[in-house]
Amino acid sequence: MIVLGLVLLVLGLLLKISILWTIGLVLLVIGAVLVLMGSMGRAVGGRRHYF
């Protein structure tokens, strides 16, 4: 999810499409939260790791 967010951020910036940039930013934040919660040992959605 983090990689997809980064790809969308870059595409949004290069193609000047703001919706791609916004979606990429949201996916990046959600991915970072899931990684952080998974690294703390807390299961999120029944899974301990999201990678």
PDB file with one MODEL, atoms N, CA, C and O in Angstrom:
MODEL        1
ATOM      1  N   MET A   1       0.824  -1.181   0.000  1.00  0.00           N
ATOM      2  CA  MET A   1       0.000   0.000   0.000  1.00  0.00           C
ATOM      3  C   MET A   1       0.874   1.252   0.000  1.00  0.00           C
ATOM      4  O   MET A   1       0.526   2.264  -0.608  1.00  0.00           O
ATOM      5  N   ILE A   2       1.994   1.173   0.678  1.00  0.00           N
ATOM      6  CA  ILE A   2       2.895   2.325   0.713  1.00  0.00           C
ATOM      7  C   ILE A   2       3.494   2.570  -0.668  1.00  0.00           C
ATOM      8  O   ILE A   2       3.601   3.712  -1.113  1.00  0.00           O
ATOM      9  N   VAL A   3       3.880   1.495  -1.338  1.00  0.00           N
ATOM     10  CA  VAL A   3       4.471   1.634  -2.674  1.00  0.00           C
ATOM     11  C   VAL A   3       3.452   2.192  -3.653  1.00  0.00           C
ATOM     12  O   VAL A   3       3.781   3.060  -4.462  1.00  0.00           O
ATOM     13  N   LEU A   4       2.224   1.707  -3.591  1.00  0.00           N
ATOM     14  CA  LEU A   4       1.164   2.221  -4.459  1.00  0.00           C
ATOM     15  C   LEU A   4       0.923   3.707  -4.180  1.00  0.00           C
ATOM     16  O   LEU A   4       0.725   4.490  -5.110  1.00  0.00           O
ATOM     17  N   GLY A   5       0.939   4.089  -2.919  1.00  0.00           N
ATOM     18  CA  GLY A   5       0.776   5.497  -2.560  1.00  0.00           C
ATOM     19  C   GLY A   5       1.893   6.363  -3.127  1.00  0.00           C
ATOM     20  O   GLY A   5       1.643   7.460  -3.626  1.00  0.00           O
ATOM     21  N   LEU A   6       3.135   5.865  -3.051  1.00  0.00           N
ATOM     22  CA  LEU A   6       4.258   6.620  -3.606  1.00  0.00           C
ATOM     23  C   LEU A   6       4.156   6.742  -5.119  1.00  0.00           C
ATOM     24  O   LEU A   6       4.437   7.803  -5.677  1.00  0.00           O
ATOM     25  N   VAL A   7       3.757   5.666  -5.784  1.00  0.00           N
ATOM     26  CA  VAL A   7       3.611   5.703  -7.246  1.00  0.00           C
ATOM     27  C   VAL A   7       2.544   6.718  -7.643  1.00  0.00           C
ATOM     28  O   VAL A   7       2.750   7.505  -8.567  1.00  0.00           O
ATOM     29  N   LEU A   8       1.424   6.705  -6.959  1.00  0.00           N
ATOM     30  CA  LEU A   8       0.360   7.658  -7.278  1.00  0.00           C
ATOM     31  C   LEU A   8       0.774   9.098  -6.976  1.00  0.00           C
ATOM     32  O   LEU A   8       0.404  10.019  -7.704  1.00  0.00           O
ATOM     33  N   LEU A   9       1.536   9.289  -5.912  1.00  0.00           N
ATOM     34  CA  LEU A   9       2.039  10.630  -5.615  1.00  0.00           C
ATOM     35  C   LEU A   9       2.932  11.141  -6.746  1.00  0.00           C
ATOM     36  O   LEU A   9       2.782  12.279  -7.191  1.00  0.00           O
ATOM     37  N   VAL A  10       3.844  10.314  -7.204  1.00  0.00           N
ATOM     38  CA  VAL A  10       4.755  10.720  -8.267  1.00  0.00           C
ATOM     39  C   VAL A  10       3.991  10.967  -9.562  1.00  0.00           C
ATOM     40  O   VAL A  10       4.226  11.967 -10.241  1.00  0.00           O
ATOM     41  N   LEU A  11       3.073  10.058  -9.909  1.00  0.00           N
ATOM     42  CA  LEU A  11       2.287  10.243 -11.129  1.00  0.00           C
ATOM     43  C   LEU A  11       1.433  11.506 -11.052  1.00  0.00           C
ATOM     44  O   LEU A  11       1.308  12.241 -12.031  1.00  0.00           O
ATOM     45  N   GLY A  12       0.856  11.747  -9.896  1.00  0.00           N
ATOM     46  CA  GLY A  12       0.047  12.950  -9.723  1.00  0.00           C
ATOM     47  C   GLY A  12       0.851  14.216  -9.889  1.00  0.00           C
ATOM     48  O   GLY A  12       0.377  15.194 -10.468  1.00  0.00           O
ATOM     49  N   LEU A  13       2.080  14.196  -9.375  1.00  0.00           N
ATOM     50  CA  LEU A  13       2.934  15.382  -9.515  1.00  0.00           C
ATOM     51  C   LEU A  13       3.418  15.566 -10.952  1.00  0.00           C
ATOM     52  O   LEU A  13       3.441  16.686 -11.462  1.00  0.00           O
ATOM     53  N   LEU A  14       3.804  14.468 -11.605  1.00  0.00           N
ATOM     54  CA  LEU A  14       4.330  14.573 -12.964  1.00  0.00           C
ATOM     55  C   LEU A  14       3.247  14.912 -13.987  1.00  0.00           C
ATOM     56  O   LEU A  14       3.483  15.686 -14.915  1.00  0.00           O
ATOM     57  N   LEU A  15       2.055  14.327 -13.811  1.00  0.00           N
ATOM     58  CA  LEU A  15       0.974  14.544 -14.772  1.00  0.00           C
ATOM     59  C   LEU A  15       0.058  15.707 -14.394  1.00  0.00           C
ATOM     60  O   LEU A  15      -0.883  16.029 -15.120  1.00  0.00           O
ATOM     61  N   LYS A  16       0.340  16.326 -13.264  1.00  0.00           N
ATOM     62  CA  LYS A  16      -0.454  17.472 -12.773  1.00  0.00           C
ATOM     63  C   LYS A  16      -1.934  17.105 -12.583  1.00  0.00           C
ATOM     64  O   LYS A  16      -2.829  17.881 -12.918  1.00  0.00           O
ATOM     65  N   ILE A  17      -2.166  15.903 -12.036  1.00  0.00           N
ATOM     66  CA  ILE A  17      -3.526  15.436 -11.745  1.00  0.00           C
ATOM     67  C   ILE A  17      -3.653  15.389 -10.224  1.00  0.00           C
ATOM     68  O   ILE A  17      -3.070  14.525  -9.569  1.00  0.00           O
ATOM     69  N   SER A  18      -4.409  16.312  -9.682  1.00  0.00           N
ATOM     70  CA  SER A  18      -4.466  16.466  -8.231  1.00  0.00           C
ATOM     71  C   SER A  18      -5.171  15.302  -7.535  1.00  0.00           C
ATOM     72  O   SER A  18      -4.838  14.989  -6.392  1.00  0.00           O
ATOM     73  N   ILE A  19      -6.129  14.655  -8.189  1.00  0.00           N
ATOM     74  CA  ILE A  19      -6.830  13.548  -7.537  1.00  0.00           C
ATOM     75  C   ILE A  19      -5.887  12.372  -7.317  1.00  0.00           C
ATOM     76  O   ILE A  19      -6.001  11.679  -6.307  1.00  0.00           O
ATOM     77  N   LEU A  20      -4.955  12.132  -8.241  1.00  0.00           N
ATOM     78  CA  LEU A  20      -3.971  11.068  -8.048  1.00  0.00           C
ATOM     79  C   LEU A  20      -3.055  11.397  -6.879  1.00  0.00           C
ATOM     80  O   LEU A  20      -2.702  10.517  -6.095  1.00  0.00           O
ATOM     81  N   TRP A  21      -2.676  12.649  -6.763  1.00  0.00           N
ATOM     82  CA  TRP A  21      -1.817  13.072  -5.666  1.00  0.00           C
ATOM     83  C   TRP A  21      -2.535  12.882  -4.332  1.00  0.00           C
ATOM     84  O   TRP A  21      -1.933  12.427  -3.360  1.00  0.00           O
ATOM     85  N   THR A  22      -3.813  13.228  -4.287  1.00  0.00           N
ATOM     86  CA  THR A  22      -4.592  13.101  -3.054  1.00  0.00           C
ATOM     87  C   THR A  22      -4.770  11.639  -2.667  1.00  0.00           C
ATOM     88  O   THR A  22      -4.583  11.277  -1.505  1.00  0.00           O
ATOM     89  N   ILE A  23      -5.126  10.803  -3.623  1.00  0.00           N
ATOM     90  CA  ILE A  23      -5.305   9.376  -3.342  1.00  0.00           C
ATOM     91  C   ILE A  23      -3.980   8.758  -2.906  1.00  0.00           C
ATOM     92  O   ILE A  23      -3.949   7.941  -1.985  1.00  0.00           O
ATOM     93  N   GLY A  24      -2.895   9.140  -3.556  1.00  0.00           N
ATOM     94  CA  GLY A  24      -1.581   8.633  -3.177  1.00  0.00           C
ATOM     95  C   GLY A  24      -1.207   9.013  -1.764  1.00  0.00           C
ATOM     96  O   GLY A  24      -0.652   8.197  -1.027  1.00  0.00           O
ATOM     97  N   LEU A  25      -1.501  10.230  -1.379  1.00  0.00           N
ATOM     98  CA  LEU A  25      -1.204  10.685  -0.028  1.00  0.00           C
ATOM     99  C   LEU A  25      -2.019   9.900   1.007  1.00  0.00           C
ATOM    100  O   LEU A  25      -1.492   9.506   2.048  1.00  0.00           O
ATOM    101  N   VAL A  26      -3.288   9.680   0.718  1.00  0.00           N
ATOM    102  CA  VAL A  26      -4.149   8.925   1.631  1.00  0.00           C
ATOM    103  C   VAL A  26      -3.645   7.490   1.773  1.00  0.00           C
ATOM    104  O   VAL A  26      -3.570   6.973   2.888  1.00  0.00           O
ATOM    105  N   LEU A  27      -3.296   6.835   0.652  1.00  0.00           N
ATOM    106  CA  LEU A  27      -2.803   5.469   0.704  1.00  0.00           C
ATOM    107  C   LEU A  27      -1.473   5.390   1.444  1.00  0.00           C
ATOM    108  O   LEU A  27      -1.221   4.426   2.167  1.00  0.00           O
ATOM    109  N   LEU A  28      -0.639   6.378   1.272  1.00  0.00           N
ATOM    110  CA  LEU A  28       0.646   6.408   1.966  1.00  0.00           C
ATOM    111  C   LEU A  28       0.441   6.499   3.477  1.00  0.00           C
ATOM    112  O   LEU A  28       1.111   5.795   4.233  1.00  0.00           O
ATOM    113  N   VAL A  29      -0.457   7.338   3.914  1.00  0.00           N
ATOM    114  CA  VAL A  29      -0.726   7.493   5.351  1.00  0.00           C
ATOM    115  C   VAL A  29      -1.345   6.224   5.923  1.00  0.00           C
ATOM    116  O   VAL A  29      -0.948   5.778   7.000  1.00  0.00           O
ATOM    117  N   ILE A  30      -2.310   5.638   5.222  1.00  0.00           N
ATOM    118  CA  ILE A  30      -2.944   4.409   5.703  1.00  0.00           C
ATOM    119  C   ILE A  30      -1.924   3.280   5.777  1.00  0.00           C
ATOM    120  O   ILE A  30      -1.910   2.520   6.745  1.00  0.00           O
ATOM    121  N   GLY A  31      -1.074   3.165   4.767  1.00  0.00           N
ATOM    122  CA  GLY A  31      -0.039   2.136   4.782  1.00  0.00           C
ATOM    123  C   GLY A  31       0.929   2.311   5.934  1.00  0.00           C
ATOM    124  O   GLY A  31       1.322   1.335   6.573  1.00  0.00           O
ATOM    125  N   ALA A  32       1.315   3.552   6.204  1.00  0.00           N
ATOM    126  CA  ALA A  32       2.231   3.824   7.315  1.00  0.00           C
ATOM    127  C   ALA A  32       1.589   3.472   8.657  1.00  0.00           C
ATOM    128  O   ALA A  32       2.257   2.932   9.539  1.00  0.00           O
ATOM    129  N   VAL A  33       0.316   3.769   8.816  1.00  0.00           N
ATOM    130  CA  VAL A  33      -0.388   3.430  10.060  1.00  0.00           C
ATOM    131  C   VAL A  33      -0.474   1.922  10.236  1.00  0.00           C
ATOM    132  O   VAL A  33      -0.276   1.414  11.340  1.00  0.00           O
ATOM    133  N   LEU A  34      -0.768   1.197   9.149  1.00  0.00           N
ATOM    134  CA  LEU A  34      -0.852  -0.263   9.239  1.00  0.00           C
ATOM    135  C   LEU A  34       0.506  -0.881   9.573  1.00  0.00           C
ATOM    136  O   LEU A  34       0.582  -1.822  10.363  1.00  0.00           O
ATOM    137  N   VAL A  35       1.569  -0.358   8.979  1.00  0.00           N
ATOM    138  CA  VAL A  35       2.906  -0.869   9.289  1.00  0.00           C
ATOM    139  C   VAL A  35       3.257  -0.578  10.743  1.00  0.00           C
ATOM    140  O   VAL A  35       3.810  -1.438  11.429  1.00  0.00           O
ATOM    141  N   LEU A  36       2.947   0.609  11.213  1.00  0.00           N
ATOM    142  CA  LEU A  36       3.242   0.978  12.589  1.00  0.00           C
ATOM    143  C   LEU A  36       2.478   0.100  13.575  1.00  0.00           C
ATOM    144  O   LEU A  36       3.051  -0.378  14.554  1.00  0.00           O
ATOM    145  N   MET A  37       1.208  -0.111  13.326  1.00  0.00           N
ATOM    146  CA  MET A  37       0.408  -0.954  14.223  1.00  0.00           C
ATOM    147  C   MET A  37       0.862  -2.410  14.169  1.00  0.00           C
ATOM    148  O   MET A  37       0.877  -3.096  15.191  1.00  0.00           O
ATOM    149  N   GLY A  38       1.229  -2.880  12.985  1.00  0.00           N
ATOM    150  CA  GLY A  38       1.719  -4.249  12.860  1.00  0.00           C
ATOM    151  C   GLY A  38       3.055  -4.445  13.546  1.00  0.00           C
ATOM    152  O   GLY A  38       3.311  -5.508  14.110  1.00  0.00           O
ATOM    153  N   SER A  39       3.913  -3.434  13.507  1.00  0.00           N
ATOM    154  CA  SER A  39       5.222  -3.554  14.146  1.00  0.00           C
ATOM    155  C   SER A  39       5.122  -3.507  15.664  1.00  0.00           C
ATOM    156  O   SER A  39       6.023  -3.973  16.361  1.00  0.00           O
ATOM    157  N   MET A  40       4.044  -2.952  16.174  1.00  0.00           N
ATOM    158  CA  MET A  40       3.838  -2.910  17.616  1.00  0.00           C
ATOM    159  C   MET A  40       3.244  -4.215  18.135  1.00  0.00           C
ATOM    160  O   MET A  40       3.003  -4.354  19.334  1.00  0.00           O
ATOM    161  N   GLY A  41       3.006  -5.178  17.232  1.00  0.00           N
ATOM    162  CA  GLY A  41       2.484  -6.471  17.654  1.00  0.00           C
ATOM    163  C   GLY A  41       0.978  -6.522  17.720  1.00  0.00           C
ATOM    164  O   GLY A  41       0.413  -7.525  18.155  1.00  0.00           O
ATOM    165  N   ARG A  42       0.329  -5.485  17.306  1.00  0.00           N
ATOM    166  CA  ARG A  42      -1.131  -5.457  17.340  1.00  0.00           C
ATOM    167  C   ARG A  42      -1.684  -5.961  16.016  1.00  0.00           C
ATOM    168  O   ARG A  42      -1.304  -5.467  14.955  1.00  0.00           O
ATOM    169  N   ALA A  43      -2.566  -6.925  16.073  1.00  0.00           N
ATOM    170  CA  ALA A  43      -3.180  -7.460  14.861  1.00  0.00           C
ATOM    171  C   ALA A  43      -4.228  -6.474  14.342  1.00  0.00           C
ATOM    172  O   ALA A  43      -5.079  -6.012  15.102  1.00  0.00           O
ATOM    173  N   VAL A  44      -4.166  -6.161  13.070  1.00  0.00           N
ATOM    174  CA  VAL A  44      -5.112  -5.242  12.447  1.00  0.00           C
ATOM    175  C   VAL A  44      -5.872  -6.014  11.389  1.00  0.00           C
ATOM    176  O   VAL A  44      -5.281  -6.489  10.419  1.00  0.00           O
ATOM    177  N   GLY A  45      -7.173  -6.142  11.565  1.00  0.00           N
ATOM    178  CA  GLY A  45      -7.970  -6.881  10.593  1.00  0.00           C
ATOM    179  C   GLY A  45      -7.619  -8.366  10.570  1.00  0.00           C
ATOM    180  O   GLY A  45      -7.772  -9.020   9.539  1.00  0.00           O
ATOM    181  N   GLY A  46      -7.152  -8.899  11.687  1.00  0.00           N
ATOM    182  CA  GLY A  46      -6.802 -10.310  11.745  1.00  0.00           C
ATOM    183  C   GLY A  46      -5.399 -10.616  11.236  1.00  0.00           C
ATOM    184  O   GLY A  46      -5.005 -11.782  11.199  1.00  0.00           O
ATOM    185  N   ARG A  47      -4.640  -9.601  10.844  1.00  0.00           N
ATOM    186  CA  ARG A  47      -3.289  -9.826  10.317  1.00  0.00           C
ATOM    187  C   ARG A  47      -2.276  -9.049  11.133  1.00  0.00           C
ATOM    188  O   ARG A  47      -2.523  -7.905  11.516  1.00  0.00           O
ATOM    189  N   ARG A  48      -1.150  -9.660  11.397  1.00  0.00           N
ATOM    190  CA  ARG A  48      -0.098  -8.970  12.141  1.00  0.00           C
ATOM    191  C   ARG A  48       0.828  -8.188  11.232  1.00  0.00           C
ATOM    192  O   ARG A  48       1.456  -7.224  11.670  1.00  0.00           O
ATOM    193  N   HIS A  49       0.925  -8.590   9.962  1.00  0.00           N
ATOM    194  CA  HIS A  49       1.838  -7.923   9.024  1.00  0.00           C
ATOM    195  C   HIS A  49       1.106  -7.576   7.748  1.00  0.00           C
ATOM    196  O   HIS A  49       0.303  -8.368   7.255  1.00  0.00           O
ATOM    197  N   TYR A  50       1.369  -6.420   7.216  1.00  0.00           N
ATOM    198  CA  TYR A  50       0.830  -5.979   5.939  1.00  0.00           C
ATOM    199  C   TYR A  50       1.976  -5.671   5.002  1.00  0.00           C
ATOM    200  O   TYR A  50       2.322  -4.509   4.788  1.00  0.00           O
ATOM    201  N   PHE A  51       2.570  -6.724   4.438  1.00  0.00           N
ATOM    202  CA  PHE A  51       3.603  -6.544   3.432  1.00  0.00           C
ATOM    203  C   PHE A  51       3.701  -7.766   2.582  1.00  0.00           C
ATOM    204  O   PHE A  51       4.520  -7.817   1.666  1.00  0.00           O
TER     205      PHE A  51
ENDMDL
END
